């Protein structure tokens, strides 16, 4: 584009009408960089008022080349480039601008082949970018992504895909380890708060009979649930999510279930709905429990997450069978005693002989 010059006649003023017109000095118009496809590039389009030249190439600017990829410049997305991992003059550049990106070859034929080589990597690459959102140590994985992309750009798509797959597997392991630590920390904090609340409640509303002491059973259930969580984390059997809110919610709910289950089991035994519960060779029944037995009942109910729900399901099935006149799920004379011979932590069901 060349510079354009124009002359402007000075408008007549209040001076002598017969005076000759004074011709103004040429005014040089600024050079405006206009991307292809704009009306200014169309000879048939009407002339527009020149605008200020953009400081950086706009998005989808076709003039961006591999040589333009350097720190401080902006890519075709108008995002600043902060690091360049690899560059091959005229063929490709791998850089970081918000995430790991690729500038393909200047030659359209080579670019088409490079894009075909990159297609098998697209799903794993997208999953890696999603997993890295919010991750505290993403830099090492950016290098791994850049390495996999470089392998694909050099023609080895399978090796590039394998590199990204290995990076994804390692990232999942790292996030699972962080999730276990976070799960344990929040569960410990929530357990401490619950224990304080139960201690205050036991002082404000004490129970006179040991067999009716719900607060004591609830405290034992809280300890049992915490013990179950610790064993589950140690054996990697606790299902963890990469989302922090889900991990916190699961930990708090697990402790809450342990507290409630302990109180409910004590009430079931005391009311006779469940006449007795066997723990090994010992049989626990209402009205005969000491404070040690209350602690055991609470701890077992908190430790075995499915104990109380399973007992309630069996009792409801029995009552429903009696009400409809159909076959009962269990004998109608008296519900069987719940036997606890092999506790299973973190959601396991008790085994009955």
LINCOR-V15841 format. One record per backbone hydrogen bond with DSSP energy under -1.0 kcal/mol. NH is the residue of the N-H (numbers start at 0). CO is the residue of the C=O. E is the energy in kcal/mol with one decimal. If there is no record, write none. Layout:
[[NH:CO:E] [NH:CO:E]]
This chain:
[[9:21:-1.3] [18:15:-2.0] [23:7:-1.5] [26:5:-1.3] [28:3:-1.7] [37:34:-1.4] [40:37:-1.9] [41:38:-1.7] [44:41:-1.5] [59:75:-1.1] [60:57:-1.2] [63:60:-1.4] [67:64:-1.4] [68:65:-1.6] [69:67:-1.1] [71:80:-2.7] [72:69:-1.9] [74:78:-2.2] [77:74:-2.0] [80:72:-3.2] [81:95:-2.6] [82:95:-1.1] [84:93:-2.2] [85:93:-1.7] [87:91:-3.3] [90:87:-2.7] [91:87:-1.8] [92:102:-1.6] [93:85:-3.5] [94:100:-2.0] [95:82:-3.3] [96:98:-2.5] [100:94:-3.1] [102:92:-2.9] [105:89:-1.9] [110:106:-2.6] [111:107:-2.1] [112:108:-1.7] [113:109:-2.4] [114:110:-2.4] [115:111:-1.7] [116:112:-1.9] [117:113:-1.4] [120:117:-1.2] [121:118:-1.3] [124:120:-2.6] [125:121:-2.3] [126:122:-2.1] [127:123:-2.5] [128:124:-2.2] [129:125:-2.0] [130:126:-2.4] [131:127:-1.9] [134:131:-1.8] [141:137:-1.8] [142:138:-1.6] [143:139:-1.5] [144:140:-2.4] [145:141:-2.5] [146:142:-2.3] [147:143:-2.2] [148:144:-2.5] [149:145:-2.3] [150:146:-2.0] [151:147:-1.8] [152:148:-2.6] [153:149:-1.9] [154:151:-1.6] [155:150:-2.5] [159:155:-1.8] [160:156:-2.5] [161:157:-2.5] [162:158:-2.0] [163:159:-2.0] [164:160:-2.5] [165:161:-2.3] [166:162:-1.9] [167:163:-2.3] [168:164:-2.2] [169:165:-2.1] [170:166:-2.2] [171:167:-2.2] [172:168:-1.8] [173:169:-2.3] [174:170:-2.6] [175:171:-2.2] [176:172:-2.3] [177:173:-2.2] [178:174:-2.3] [179:175:-2.3] [180:176:-1.9] [181:177:-2.4] [182:178:-2.9] [183:179:-2.6] [184:180:-2.4] [185:181:-2.5] [186:182:-2.2] [187:183:-2.5] [188:184:-2.2] [189:185:-2.7] [190:186:-2.5] [191:187:-2.1] [192:188:-1.9] [193:189:-2.5] [194:190:-2.4] [195:191:-1.9] [196:192:-2.2] [197:193:-2.6] [198:194:-2.2] [199:195:-2.3] [200:196:-2.5] [201:197:-2.4] [202:198:-1.2] [203:199:-2.2] [204:200:-2.8] [212:209:-1.4] [213:211:-1.7] [216:212:-1.8] [217:213:-2.8] [218:214:-2.3] [219:215:-2.0] [220:216:-2.4] [221:217:-2.2] [222:218:-2.0] [223:219:-2.5] [224:220:-2.4] [225:221:-2.2] [226:222:-2.4] [227:223:-2.1] [228:224:-2.3] [229:225:-2.3] [230:226:-2.2] [231:227:-2.4] [232:228:-2.5] [233:229:-2.1] [234:230:-2.1] [236:231:-2.1] [237:231:-1.0] [246:242:-1.7] [247:243:-2.4] [248:244:-2.6] [249:245:-2.5] [250:246:-2.1] [251:247:-2.4] [252:248:-2.5] [253:249:-2.2] [254:250:-1.7] [255:251:-2.4] [256:252:-2.8] [257:253:-1.7] [258:254:-2.1] [259:255:-2.5] [260:256:-2.8] [261:257:-1.8] [262:258:-1.7] [263:259:-2.6] [264:260:-2.7] [265:261:-1.9] [266:262:-1.9] [267:263:-2.6] [268:264:-2.2] [269:265:-2.5] [270:266:-2.4] [273:267:-2.1] [276:283:-2.5] [277:337:-3.4] [278:281:-2.7] [279:339:-1.4] [281:278:-1.9] [283:276:-3.4] [287:284:-1.2] [293:289:-2.2] [294:290:-2.0] [295:291:-2.0] [296:292:-2.8] [297:293:-2.5] [298:294:-2.7] [299:295:-2.7] [300:296:-2.2] [301:297:-2.2] [302:298:-2.6] [303:299:-2.7] [306:303:-1.3] [309:305:-2.1] [310:306:-2.2] [311:307:-2.5] [312:308:-2.3] [313:309:-2.2] [314:310:-2.2] [315:311:-2.6] [316:312:-2.2] [317:313:-1.9] [318:314:-2.4] [319:315:-2.5] [320:316:-2.1] [321:317:-1.9] [322:318:-2.1] [323:319:-1.8] [337:275:-1.4] [339:277:-2.0]]
